[in-house]
Each structure stands twice: as structure tokens, then as C-alpha cells.
Amino acid sequence: MMAQDYRELATTLRGRIDAGEFRQTGKLPTEDQLIEEYQTTRYRVRNAIAVLAEAGDVFPVRGSG
């Protein structure tokens, strides 16, 4: 899946969070993993995560990987 827009990627990730896909680890995949999986740019991944953080769906933990 090629993410066309960071908002689209944020919606996709929110759906995966809501489905409990990351419940085991409590972490999203790394930026590099998301870039690879969605064949997109770091810019889109970072902005999508920022949208999720702004909405309170995720929160960054510096240095946690």
C-alpha cells in the first residue's frame, strides 16, 4: 500500500491501533519499518505519527525504539 498522504497513513495506523494490533508490545513499528511497509517517506510517517500524538492515540517515548 502506498500512502498518498500522511493523514491517510494516520487513519490506517489508527485503525490498526483500534484493532489491537500493537497491544502485545504497546509500541508502533519503527519509522523505518513503517517506511518499508507502506513504501513511503519519513516525512509522511513522522507527520502521521504527529497526527496520532495530537489526537492522544499515541505518545512518544524518546529512546524507546
TORTI-984543 format. One record per residue (C-alpha): x, y, z; residue in three letters. Coordinates in steps of 0.25 Angstrom, whole numbers, plus 5000, padded with zeros to 4 digits. Each point is the difference from the previous one (the first is absolute). Layout:
BEGIN
<rec><X>X</X><Y>Y</Y><Z>Z</Z><aa>ALA</aa></rec>
...
END
This chain:
BEGIN
<rec><X>5000</X><Y>5000</Y><Z>5000</Z><aa>MET</aa></rec>
<rec><X>5006</X><Y>5013</Y><Z>4996</Z><aa>MET</aa></rec>
<rec><X>4995</X><Y>5011</Y><Z>5010</Z><aa>ALA</aa></rec>
<rec><X>4997</X><Y>5012</Y><Z>4992</Z><aa>GLN</aa></rec>
<rec><X>4998</X><Y>5010</Y><Z>5011</Z><aa>ASP</aa></rec>
<rec><X>5005</X><Y>5000</Y><Z>5015</Z><aa>TYR</aa></rec>
<rec><X>4985</X><Y>5001</Y><Z>5004</Z><aa>ARG</aa></rec>
<rec><X>4996</X><Y>4988</Y><Z>4993</Z><aa>GLU</aa></rec>
<rec><X>5012</X><Y>4992</Y><Z>5006</Z><aa>LEU</aa></rec>
<rec><X>4996</X><Y>5006</Y><Z>5014</Z><aa>ALA</aa></rec>
<rec><X>4986</X><Y>4994</Y><Z>4997</Z><aa>THR</aa></rec>
<rec><X>5005</X><Y>4987</Y><Z>4997</Z><aa>THR</aa></rec>
<rec><X>5009</X><Y>4999</Y><Z>5012</Z><aa>LEU</aa></rec>
<rec><X>4988</X><Y>5005</Y><Z>5009</Z><aa>ARG</aa></rec>
<rec><X>4992</X><Y>4988</Y><Z>4994</Z><aa>GLY</aa></rec>
<rec><X>5012</X><Y>4990</Y><Z>5004</Z><aa>ARG</aa></rec>
<rec><X>5001</X><Y>5006</Y><Z>5014</Z><aa>ILE</aa></rec>
<rec><X>4985</X><Y>4999</Y><Z>5002</Z><aa>ASP</aa></rec>
<rec><X>5000</X><Y>4986</Y><Z>4995</Z><aa>ALA</aa></rec>
<rec><X>5010</X><Y>4997</Y><Z>5011</Z><aa>GLY</aa></rec>
<rec><X>5011</X><Y>4996</Y><Z>4990</Z><aa>GLU</aa></rec>
<rec><X>5011</X><Y>5006</Y><Z>5009</Z><aa>PHE</aa></rec>
<rec><X>4994</X><Y>4996</Y><Z>5013</Z><aa>ARG</aa></rec>
<rec><X>5011</X><Y>4990</Y><Z>5003</Z><aa>GLN</aa></rec>
<rec><X>5012</X><Y>5009</Y><Z>4999</Z><aa>THR</aa></rec>
<rec><X>4993</X><Y>5013</Y><Z>5003</Z><aa>GLY</aa></rec>
<rec><X>5008</X><Y>5006</Y><Z>4989</Z><aa>LYS</aa></rec>
<rec><X>4998</X><Y>5004</Y><Z>4986</Z><aa>LEU</aa></rec>
<rec><X>5010</X><Y>4995</Y><Z>4990</Z><aa>PRO</aa></rec>
<rec><X>5013</X><Y>5008</Y><Z>4998</Z><aa>THR</aa></rec>
<rec><X>5000</X><Y>5012</Y><Z>4990</Z><aa>GLU</aa></rec>
<rec><X>5009</X><Y>4991</Y><Z>4991</Z><aa>ASP</aa></rec>
<rec><X>4990</X><Y>4988</Y><Z>5001</Z><aa>GLN</aa></rec>
<rec><X>4988</X><Y>5009</Y><Z>4996</Z><aa>LEU</aa></rec>
<rec><X>5008</X><Y>5007</Y><Z>4989</Z><aa>ILE</aa></rec>
<rec><X>5003</X><Y>4986</Y><Z>4994</Z><aa>GLU</aa></rec>
<rec><X>4986</X><Y>4994</Y><Z>5003</Z><aa>GLU</aa></rec>
<rec><X>4993</X><Y>5012</Y><Z>4993</Z><aa>TYR</aa></rec>
<rec><X>5010</X><Y>5003</Y><Z>4990</Z><aa>GLN</aa></rec>
<rec><X>5000</X><Y>5015</Y><Z>5004</Z><aa>THR</aa></rec>
<rec><X>5009</X><Y>5011</Y><Z>5005</Z><aa>THR</aa></rec>
<rec><X>5005</X><Y>5003</Y><Z>5014</Z><aa>ARG</aa></rec>
<rec><X>4993</X><Y>5013</Y><Z>4999</Z><aa>TYR</aa></rec>
<rec><X>4986</X><Y>4993</Y><Z>4998</Z><aa>ARG</aa></rec>
<rec><X>5003</X><Y>4991</Y><Z>5012</Z><aa>VAL</aa></rec>
<rec><X>5004</X><Y>5010</Y><Z>5009</Z><aa>ARG</aa></rec>
<rec><X>4988</X><Y>5009</Y><Z>4997</Z><aa>ASN</aa></rec>
<rec><X>4991</X><Y>4989</Y><Z>5001</Z><aa>ALA</aa></rec>
<rec><X>5005</X><Y>4996</Y><Z>5014</Z><aa>ILE</aa></rec>
<rec><X>4999</X><Y>5015</Y><Z>5004</Z><aa>ALA</aa></rec>
<rec><X>4985</X><Y>5000</Y><Z>4996</Z><aa>VAL</aa></rec>
<rec><X>4998</X><Y>4988</Y><Z>5009</Z><aa>LEU</aa></rec>
<rec><X>5008</X><Y>5006</Y><Z>5011</Z><aa>ALA</aa></rec>
<rec><X>4992</X><Y>5013</Y><Z>4999</Z><aa>GLU</aa></rec>
<rec><X>4987</X><Y>4992</Y><Z>5001</Z><aa>ALA</aa></rec>
<rec><X>5005</X><Y>4992</Y><Z>5012</Z><aa>GLY</aa></rec>
<rec><X>5001</X><Y>4987</Y><Z>4993</Z><aa>ASP</aa></rec>
<rec><X>5015</X><Y>4998</Y><Z>5002</Z><aa>VAL</aa></rec>
<rec><X>5010</X><Y>5007</Y><Z>5008</Z><aa>PHE</aa></rec>
<rec><X>5015</X><Y>5001</Y><Z>4997</Z><aa>PRO</aa></rec>
<rec><X>5010</X><Y>4994</Y><Z>5010</Z><aa>VAL</aa></rec>
<rec><X>5014</X><Y>5005</Y><Z>4996</Z><aa>ARG</aa></rec>
<rec><X>5010</X><Y>4989</Y><Z>4998</Z><aa>GLY</aa></rec>
<rec><X>4991</X><Y>4988</Y><Z>5001</Z><aa>SER</aa></rec>
<rec><X>5002</X><Y>4996</Y><Z>4986</Z><aa>GLY</aa></rec>
END
